Amino acid sequence: MKRFIGFLVLMFTLNACDDGDFDIETFNFSDVSTNQCNSGVSGFFIYKINNVEVLLVQIPESNFINEITTPGTPRPVNIGGANKVIYRIYDGTLTTGDICNTIPPATPVVTEEWNALAGTIEIVTTVNKTVNETLNSSIITGYTHNIILRNVNFQKGNGKEQLFESLTFGNYITSATPPANFEGFAVKNCSTDYNFLYKISGTQALTFAVDATLFQNEVTPVDSPRKALIDDTNQVELRYYSDNINDAFACTSPPLSYPVLDQKWVSEDGVTNVSGMIEVTTTEEYLIPTDNQSPLVGYRQKVTLKKVTMLSNGVTFKLGDVYEYGEFVTPL
């Protein structure tokens, strides 16, 4: 009964706002999720719905880039012009369809609208990871953009203004494309020097600039592979392109202008017996793999990366304690 009476009081208060004299101390959208629209008319904006209220932030989507911000230094966006913050009250409960429709529905109807005249939108971006504790690996799943509105001056329906020193909008999450599963993809090289290896999966490439002396036509003893560390010479890169790539693209130097390189993750330098380790195991390769009496045709080079960490714009993820880069055969 108390809840019902409270609801009636709230509705009476909202209905009394039509004259533009509605005053509040703060907005409360902390317990509701953030949604987005990208309509042809209004463009991109994000919003939160709380029953009959909505808070919208309309700024270019490019402000939510997948790069972490420096601690204590948020990404600022000045309110004004095309950068808008709008608060509305409707005469009925809202749905996401009501906000994103190109042609507004007949109901609910806006009964109160405030438009921000000035202020700053502050964005703090952090990274989201999924960790595989068994493999000691991790992947980037997305980025969380925490949004706070500072010194926002709203113009109300009656022409009066109301200033908020700080308003918490909340979080907006963008997704990130995880690395492709390169397992089973052939290791290729651009020349017989074997100093640049690569694997391709659609728009992604896992490249390996490497000291070719690791690949010798000589069998390695059991449990004694050739070893090296990730450094200036031996570098693994995970590259994301704007379109699918092929072998010709991977081996062209200087690089072609299209597809465009969108992201590049580079391996961190290794530490002996600790991280960033490379191991190469070499075995004989026969014409008939299961018959070592058949003609010897070359040597199979198996490349394993151990505890390699990838870095881009201050964000890292781990390939895992043991990451099988792949195998290839060097001919006699």
Beta strands, then each sheet from edge to edge (+ up, - down):
strand 1: 34-39
strand 2: 43-50
strand 3: 53-58
strand 4: 75-78
strand 5: 84-90
strand 6: 110-132
strand 7: 137-155
strand 8: 161-175
strand 9: 188-189
strand 10: 196-201
strand 11: 204-209
strand 12: 226-229
strand 13: 235-241
strand 14: 261-267
strand 15: 277-286
strand 16: 296-306
strand 17: 308-312
strand 18: 315-320
strand 19: 323-331
sheet 1: 1+ 2- 3+ 5- 6+ 4-
sheet 2: 1+ 2- 3+ 5- 6+ 7- 8+
sheet 3: 9+ 10- 11+ 13- 14+ 17- 18+
sheet 4: 12+ 15- 16+ 19-
end
